[in-house]
Amino acid sequence: MSRGVLATFKIMPESPEVDLEALKNTIKTFETIGDIRDFKEEPIAFGLKSLSVLTLIADEGGLTEKIETKLSELEGVQSVETVGVTLI
């Protein structure tokens, strides 16, 4: 039986001017990120919003780090953090 991991990544954009819809569309094209279940925008301050990505990925070591690296390379992204991992 194959197991999966439900992971949540929090993406902080560089500024409030970063187009989160365009960022979501770019993330959807990544094969590495797995099966995206949900996106959530969370207000931070002064118009800045973070973007949380909930995704179902394979249960293999180091995959969350690979996804973090891939997401952090996107234009307009300041930082990426894995904020939740649940084995399902």
HELIX and SHEET records of a PDB file:
HELIX    1   1 LEU A   20  LYS A   28  1                                   9    
HELIX    2   2 LEU A   63  SER A   72  1                                  10    
SHEET    1   A 4 ASP A  35  ALA A  45  0                                        
SHEET    2   A 4 LEU A  48  ALA A  58 -1                                        
SHEET    3   A 4 GLY A   4  PRO A  13 -1                                        
SHEET    4   A 4 VAL A  77  LEU A  87 -1                                        
END                                                                             
